[in-house]
Amino acid sequence: MRGRKNKNKQEKQKWHDGLKPETKHSISGIIFLGLAAFFTLAAFGKAGMVGKSAYRVLEFTFGSAFFLVPVFFFLGSLISFLSLRARFVFTTLIGGAIFLLSALGIIDIIFGEKTAGYLGFLVSLPFLKLFDFWASIVLFAALFIIGFLIMFNIPLKFKRKQDGEIGKESSFAKATEDKDVVSSFREIIADFKNSIEEKEKGLRPEGPVEIIQDRKLEDRDEREEISLRQSKRISFRNFHSPPLDLFEGDRGKPSSGDIKANANIIKRTLQNFGISVEMGEVTVGPSVTQYTLKPAEGIKLSRITALQNDLSLALGGHQIRIEAPIPGKSLVGIEVPNNAASLVGLHHLFAQEDFMKSDRPLFLALGRNVSGQPVYADLAKMPHLMIAGATNSGKSVAIHAIISSLLFRNSPEIMRFVLIDPKRVELSVYNELPHLLTPVITEPKKALPVLKWLTKEMERRYDILLQAKTRDITSYHRMIAEAPEEEKQEKDPMPYIIVIIDELADLMATYPREFEASVIRLAQMSRAVGIHLVLSTQRPSVEILTGLLKANITSRMAFQVATQVDSRTILDMAGAEKLLGNGDMLFLAGDAAKPRRVQGAFVSDKETKRLVNYLIKEYEDVDKDELDIMPAETENGSIFEDSADDVDDELYEEARELIIRTGKASSSYLQRRLKVGYARAARLLDMMEERGVVSPGDGAKPREVFIKPASEEAEKYE
């Protein structure tokens, strides 16, 4: 019975789950606007019998203040159309009720004789008896303003000016769950008008998104409003970042215990071994608390690090880690696990100014450091990333956080994924994602042909950069953005390609020689053309993480491992064996001398599914790319040998006729005309090249079409 009830509940929710939030806002706005028009017509006797009956009831209830009813519904429609909040219905009704009742109370108190109807009389009567005339007016006026603020979500901010005076300013604010997206009322109305004009032209509205983020200042305890505009990125369609309310914020509060007592224990323990130190500041992070200290002159750091077990015993047996020295400081840090840790959420990381204002498309939100500050990294600078650690240490969650960061900042035109998941369960949730070049690959024998295609794609992109006289994909995208509109359409968009392999060991066990050669070749050369690798393994052994592989992938994430040997295999230094698990990691950037301790962001399955479902609905009109993957065979030769037989595409004849008729042979042209993905358009061109229809690709130069329309007609009559 319980299962049947749950099934019925799911079926009831299906009719509106498929609607976009903007559609729901529009429906609510139309309903409110229709009710406002109906009650206005009812007041003039133009709404029939139902309108007359409704007017009599509302006139008895509201009296002469009947006009407030259509005003209430009109304001509700305005809020709905402007989408001032993600979930607005309940909050709007509460604020509207306070607004309406307080207005009725004011009218009844001032004019009397039940001017505000029976409801106004009931509202004002207890106030008059308890507070008398003037106090009741003041209270109702305050409630009136509060109701208006709740309806429109308007913060009243008192801002201290430079001349010492205090000026009051107010603005309309859009809100996600925790962060405010602030703009003035005039700007909202202007944006609303512009959106209507652009919709009439058949265009999607584009404009800056303003985000307000509250930050704690060190010198003063006040909240500062920071307006952030969405970064300009190379895009071939209007891109809107997914809403922040798809992601959860930080959960829980870290508890570090008695900080002063722990600091005294550390100082006293070191003094017992003849080491004099001066305790410094203490910073509380999500999972550990860092106690800093400055040794006296002449004290070797090796003496402090050698006492790690003694300090751990004195602090109650906690697994501590000593960082000597702290990078950029002449201090030693002792990291002690918190009694209660907090979960780091992506919501607050994405809402930070550093993340929102960055114009780097491959900017990643990793988590928070031992001081609780956000940690970000640019995958384009790494340019590849290796993730290793024991089982259940947080590797897969870190991969989900990386994917979520990239999806939050990029449309399918800018970035594509190749996901290889031999474990079959970790990345399958992304199978319908429009950013995928191919469905999630779960069989090792299908991974090698994809790597072969990536190698050819890398070489093709280098030819394009050579002809375009640009040194990397960033300058190439900049050249496209500055090119005239006609030339822009003929250029190859060349999106970033992110290759994520969740379990490297399974693939290396299947095809060790071929797979390592492919990965190393991509790692050596693919940076400039926008192909980046993210490799993950739970077996950090020298057979998997070979010296040649580590030499080409210098950026690494080390999660908790069992032994110091494993830590040295990953980071070339000890430390990962002291981590706590659950996302606690050491992140070594390619340009850093020492790793940083980071508590990785936690991404739940619900958040991942919400993001994927949103993107599927947002890009439902985008045709997905399809790479034909043939299983690797090694019996008759190398798996890199080309197959002589090509499988005909059902669109080949249509594409061939289109190319011959127009004389334009480019993958971007086929994408637009046939509404196919980039990979399929490129494969169609390769087939035409093999069959003598078009010339081979020559970098950025257009291909030559060998068959002319006239000769084609002549062949038909022969």
N, C-alpha and C positions, 0 to 999 in steps of 0.2 A: 504493500500500500504506500509506504514511504517513497519507494522508487517511482511509483506511478504519479504521486503528487509532485515530485521533483521534475518529472518529465513534463507534466502539464504546465508547471511553472515556467520551464524553459520554453515551451511552445508559446506561452502567452507573451514572452518577452521578445520573440523573434521578429514581430512586425515592426518594432521600432529600433531594434539593435542594428539593423542594416542602414539606418539613416545617419547621415553626417551631422555633427553638432550644428553646423550652419543651417542645415535644413530644419532641424528642430527649432532653432531660434526663429527662423522665418515663419514656421507654422504658428508658433506662439504669438508672434507679432501680428499676424493676420487675424487671429482669433481676438486678441485684445482690441485691435483697430475696428473689427466688425462690431464688437460689443459697444465701443464708444460711439460709432455711427448709429447703431440701433437705438441707444438710449437718448441720443440727441434728437433723432427723428421722433421718438416717442413723446418728447417734451412738446413738440409742435403738432402732435396728433397725426403724424404721417407714417405710423408703423402698424396700422391695422388694429384688430381687436386685442391681439397679444400685447402690442405696444401700449394701448390704453390701460389694460389691466396692470401691466408692469409699472406704468407711470403712477397709477393710483396708489399702489403699494409703496413705491419709493417716495412719493410725495408725502404719504403719511409717516414714513420712516425718517426721511431727511428734511422734509419741509421745503423751505425756499432754497436750501443748500443742495437741492437735487442736482444742480449743475456740477457738483464735485464728482458725481459718479462717472460721467463720460470723461472728465478730466483725468480721473484715476486710471481708467482703462487706456486712455491715450498715452499717458506716461508709461504704462506697462508695455504698450506696443513699441514706444520709442526705445526703451531699454532692450527689448527683444531684438529689434532690427539692428541696433548698434552692437549687440552681443557684448554688453558691458561686463558680463561674468559668465563663467563656464556653466554653473548650475544656478540659474537665477530665479526659478519659479517660486520656490518656498520663501527665499529671502525677500524677494520683491513683494510678495503678498503680506508678509509680516510688516515690512516697512510701510507698505501702502495702507494697511489697517491702522497703524499708529498715526500716519499722516492724515487719514480721513477722519478718524475719531477726534483727534485734537483740533482739527479745523471745525468740526461740528460743535465742539465744546466752546471754542472761542466765539463762534457766531451766536450761539445760544446765550452766552453770558453777556455779550455786548448788546444784542438787539432784544433778547428776551421774548416772551410770549410764544414760546415754542417755534421760533423762526427756523431753527434747525431740525424741526420735526420731533417725533417722539424719541428717537435715538439720541439726538442732541440734548434733549431734556434729561434723559437718564444718565448721560455722560457728565453733564455739568452740575447736576444736583448735588452729588456727594462732595464735589470740589468746593462748591459755594458754601456748604455747611461746615466743611472742615477748615478751609483756608480763606474764605471771604473773597471779595471781588478781585482786588489787585493781585493777590498771590495766586489765585486761580488763573488769571490771565498770563502771568509769568510762567507758571508750570505748563499750561497748554502750549504756549509759544515755544518752550523748550522741547516739548514732545513733538510739536509740528516740525521743528528743525531736525530733530533726531530721526523722525520717520522719513524725511526727505533725504537725509544723508544715507540711511540704510537702503532706500530704493535705488539711488544712483551710485552708492558706494563711494561717496565723496569724503576724502580726508580733509579736515580743517587744519592746516599747518600754520604755526606761528614761527616765522623765520626771522632771526635776528639780522638786521641790516648792518652795514659797515659803520653807519653814523651812530649806532647804539640804540636806535629806535627799533621797536618791534612792529613788524608789519604782518598783517594776516593775509594769507593767500589760500585759495582753495582750487582744487582741480578734480576733474572726473578721473577715476582710476579703474582700470581693468585689473582683474585679479585672477591669478591661478590659485592654488591652495594656500601658499604661503607668501609668494612674491607678488608685488603690485606692479602693474603695467600702467604708467601714469601718463596722461595727456590732458590738455585743457579742453573745456567744453567746445570752444570754437574749433579747435583742431579736430575733435571727434565729428562735429557736424560737417566740417570741410571734407574730412576723409569719407564720411557717409555719402555726401553729394558726389565726390569723385568716383566712388565705387559704383554708384548708380550710372553715371555717365559712361564709365568703362564697360559695365555690363551691357549697356545698350549698343556699344561698339563691338561686342563679342569678345572683349578682353577680360582677363582676370585682373583685379586691382592689384597694383604693386605699390609699395611704399615702405618707409622705415617702420620697424616695430620698436616701440620704446618700452624699456623695461626698467623698473625701479627696484633697486636692491638696497636693503638696509645693512649697513656695516657699522661695527663698533669701532669708535675712534680711541686711540690710546690716550690722548691728552684730555679728552672731555667725554663725558657720559651722555651722549645724545645720538640720535639716529639721523643719518644724513641721506638725503634723497639723491640718487645717482641715476641719471637718464642714460640709457644705453641704446644705441641704434644697431639694428641687425647688420652684420658685416656684408660688404659687397663681395660676392664671389662670382667666378665665371659660371654662367648658367645659360642654358638654351631654352629654359622655360622659367616661369615665375616660381621660385622655390620658397616655401614657407616651412619653417622648422616645426616639428610636431609640438603640441602643447606640453608644457611642463607638468601638467597634472597627470600625465601618463606615468610619471615616475614618483616614487616615494622619497620622502626626505629622510634626514637623520633620525634614527629611532633609538631611544634610551639615552641615559646620561651616564658618562663614565664616572666611576667612583674609585678614587685612588687611595682611600683610607686616610690615616693620619699623616699628612705630609711632613709636618714638623718633626714628628717622632721618627719617621724613616730617615729624614735628613740627619738627625742627631745620631742615629744608629750607624749610618754610612761614615760620618765623620769620626765617631768613636772607634769604629772597627779599624779604620785606616790608621788612627793614632796608636792603636794597640800594636800595630806592626811597624811603628816608627815612621809613618808617613803623615806629615802635617799638610792639611788642605784647608782651603777657604771655600765654604759652600756658596754657590751662586743661585741663580734663579731656578725655579721649578716650573716645568710646562707639562700640562696634562693633555694627553692625546686620546684618541678613541679607544686604544687598547693598552697603551703603556704610558707611564709617567716618567719623564726624563729629569733626573737630578743632575745639575751641572756643578762642577767643582774646579777650583784652580789649585794645582799642587804648588808647594813651596819651591823656591829655586833650588836646583840641584837634584830634584827628585826625578828619577827615570820613569817614563810611562810604563815600561815593561814591568816595574814593580807593582803598579796598580792593576794592570791587566792580569798579572799572575794571581791576584787575590780574588778572582771572580767567584770561585766556589766558596770562599770564606764569607764574602759579602752576601752571597745567596743564602748561606746558612743563617747569617745574622738577621736577614730580612724575612725569615720564615720559610725558607726553602723555595722561594720563587726562582724561576729560571730567568736570571737577569742577563743583560748584554751590556758590555762596556764599549763605548766608542771613544777611542783615544788617538788623536784629538777630534773634536767636532769640526767638520769642514768649515773653514772661514772664521773660526774662533780659537782663541788660545785657552780652551777649556776642555775638560774631560766630561763625557756624558755617561751616566749610569741609568739604563732603562729598566724600570721595574714594572711588571704586569699589573694592570688595574684589578681591583677586586670585582668590578663589574664593567664590562666593555659596552661601547655603543656601536650601533651599525651605521655605517656611512652610506647615505643614499645619493643617488644621482641627481635628484631634484635640486638640492642646494648647490651641488658642484656645477650643474649646467647654468644655474641662475647667476653665478658669479660674474663680475665685470670682466675679469681676465679671459673667461671662456667666451662670453657673448660678444665681446669687442674684437676678438682675434679674427683675422682674415685668413688664417691657415685652415684649409679644408680638412686636413688630417690631424687636427688637434684632438688629443685624447684626454678624458678625465679619468685619472687613475685612482684617486682616493685622497686621504689626508695623512700628513706626516705626524711625527711625534709631538708637534706643537699644535696640532689640530688645524693647520693651514692646508688649503687645497693644493693638490699636486697635479700638474698637467704635463703633457709631453707631446711633441710633434712627431708623428710617425714618419713624415717626409724627411726629417733630419736624422732619424735613427740609423738607417732607413729600413732596417728589418729588426724583428724582435723575437727573442727566444724566451720561452716560458717553461720552467721546470720546477718540479717539486713532488713530494710524496702524494699518495692518494688522499683525497678529501682535505687537501690543504688550501684549496681555493683557486686552482688554475682555471677550471671551466667557468667559474663566476667571473674571473678577470677577463676571459675571452668575451663573455656576454657584455661586460661593461665596455670593452673596446668596440664591439660591434654597435652597441647602442650609441656611443659617442659619435661614431662615424655616420650612422643613420640619422642622428639628430642634426647634422651639419650639411648633409649632401643628398642631392636628388639622384635618381638613376642615371641621369645624363652626365653627372660629374664623377660618379664613383660606382664601381661594380665589384662584386664579391665572387670569389671561388672558394667554396667551403668544402673541405675534405674531412670527413668524420668517420674513421674506421670503427669507432665505438658505437655508432649508429643511433645514439639516443641524445647526445648533447646538442647537436646543431640541427636536428630534424625540424625544430619549430620554425626555422627560417625557410622552409621549402617553397612556400608560395611568395616569397619576397620579390618585389619587382627589381631589386638591385642585383639579383643573382645572374651570372652568366650561364650557369648550368644548375640543375637541381643538386641538392647536397649529395656529394659523392661519398658512399659508404663502403665501396669495394676497392681494395688496393689496386686491382688490375685495371680499374677505370681511371685511377689517378695519374698514371704515367702518360697516357695520351693527352690529358689536359696540360700537364707540364710541358709536353712537346709543343702543344699549340701555343703556350705562353712564351716559350723560347722563340718560336717563329714570329709571334706578335712583337716581342721585344726587338728583334732584328728589323722588322718592318717599321717600327716606330723610330728606330735610329736613322733609317733611310729618310723618313719624313723630316726629322729634325735637321739632318744634313742639308736637305734641299731648302728647308725654310730658314737655314742659317741661324738657328737657335740652339742654345746649349743644353736646355732641359725642358721638361714639360711645363714648368711654371712660366718661363718666358714664352713658350709656344702658346699657352692659353692667353697670356697677355697680348700677344700678337693677334690672336683671333678676336679678342674683345675690341681691339682698336681698329680692326679691318672694316671696310665698308660692308654693308648688309649683304650685297650680292656675293662678294668673295667669302664672307663668313659662312654662307650656306654650303659652299663648295669644299670648305676645309674639313678635314677629319677631326671630329671632336676630341678623340683620344682621351677617354675618361681614365681616372685612376683605377687600377685593378689591385684589390687587396686579396691575397691568397692566405687563407687561414687553415692550418692543419692541426687538428686537435690531438692526435696521438702519432707522433713521429716514429715511435718504436715499432708500431705495427707495420708501417710502410717499409721501414728499413729492413725488417725481418723478411718481407716478401721479395723485394727487388733491391737488395742493398747497394749493388754497384751502380745500376742505372738511376735509381732514385737519388742517391747522394750526388751523382754527377749533375743531374738536372737541377737540384736545389742549389748547388754551389754555383753553377753557371748563372742562374737567375740572381743569386745573392751578389755576385760579383759585378754584374752589368746592368741590372734592371732599375737602379735607383733613378737615373736621369729620365727614364721614360715612364715613370709613374707606376711601376709594378713593385709592390712591397709584400714581404713575407712575414707571417706571424706563425711561429712553430711552437708547439707545446708537446711536452713529454713527461711521463711520470717515472721514467727510467733514466736518471741522469748519470749514465755510464759512458766511458770513453768509446765504447762501440757505437753508441748512438750520437753523442755530442763529440764528434771527431774534431781533431785539431784544425783541419781545413775549414770545417763548418763554423767553428767558433771564431776563426780568424776573419771570416766574412760577415758574421753577425755579432756585432760588438755590444748591442743593447740587449740587456737580459733582465728577466724577472725571476728571482729565486724565492720560492715559497718554502715552507717547512720541509726539511729533509731529515733522514734518520742519522746520518753520520757526517763528520767533518769532511770526509773524502768526497761525498756527494756535493757538498757546498763548494769545495775547491774545483770540482769538475765543472760546475755551473759558472761560478764567479771568479775562479782562480784565487779565491781567498776564503777563509773560514767565516762563519757568522750565521748562515742559513739554518744550521742545526739548533740555534738558540731561539728560533722564531716560535710563535705560539699557535700557528695554524689559523683557520677561519679567515683567510684573506690577508694575514700578516705576511709581508714580503719585504725583500730587499730589492730595490730597483736600481740597476746600474745603467745609466745613460751612456751612449757611445763616446761622448766627449767629457765624461766625468771620471775622476781618479778613484773615487770611493762610492760605494752604493749608499742610497738613502733608504731609511726604513719607512714604509708606507703601509697604512691600513687600507686595503683595497675596497672599492665601492661594492656594495652588495646589490645584486639585481635578482629579484625573485622571478619565478616562472610567470606569475601574473603580470608583472611589468613587461616582460619580454613579449608575452602574447598580446597585451594591449598595444604595444608599439607596432608589432607585426600586423595586427588587424587594422590599425589606423593607416599604415602605409599601403596595405593592400587596397583599402577603400579609396585612399587619396590618389593612387596611381592605377586605378582599375582600367583607365583608358590607354595605358601604356602597354604595348606588346612586349612580352618577355622574350629575352634572347634564348636561343636553343643551340647548344653545342652538341654535335653528334659525337658521342663517346664510344669508341670501339674498344673492347677489352684487349689488354696487352697480350701479345703472344711472343714467346721466346724460343719456340721449338725450331723455327726455320730461319732464325737470324735475330738480329737486334730488334728490340721493340721500337726503335727509332726509324726503322726502314719504312718508306712511304708505301702505302697501299695503292695498287694500280687501279682498283675498281672503286669508283665513286658512286655513292647512292644519290640518285636523282632527287632533287627537291621538287615538291609539287608546284612551287612558284617559279621554277626555272624558266619555263617557256614565257610566262608573263614578264619576268624580269628581262629576258633576252629581247623580246619585242620592244619593251620600253626603252632599253639602252640603244637599240638600233634606230628606233624612231626619233629619239631626242638627241642622240649623239653624246649624251652625258653618261660617263661610266665612273661612278664613285659610290662608295658604300653609304655615305650620308644621303645621297640622292635616292638610293633604293630604300633607305629607312623611311624617308618622308613619303615617298609615293606608294610603297607597298605596305607601309605601317608594320615593319618588322624590326627586330632588334639588330644591334650592331653586329653581333657574331654571325647571324644568319645572312645579313647583307654581304658581309665580307666573304662568306663561304660561297654565295651565289656568284660573286665576282671571280673568285678562284676557279670555279667550274667553267665560267665563260672564258677565262684566260687559257685553261687547259684545252678547250675545244676551239680555240682560234677565233673567238668573237671579239675579244679586246686584247690590247697589248699588256705585257707585264707592268706591274706598278713601278714607277720611277720616282720614288720619294713623294714630294709635294706636287709634282707635275701631273696634270690630268691624263688618264689613260686614253689611248687612241682606239676608236671603234673601227675594226677592219671591214665589217659588213655594212654596206650602205643600204638605205631603204629601196633605192632603185634596183640594185642587184638582187635584193631579196624578192622583189616583185617578179623580176625576170626568172628567178629560179622556180617560182610557183607555176609559171606558164610553160616551162620546159617539160 
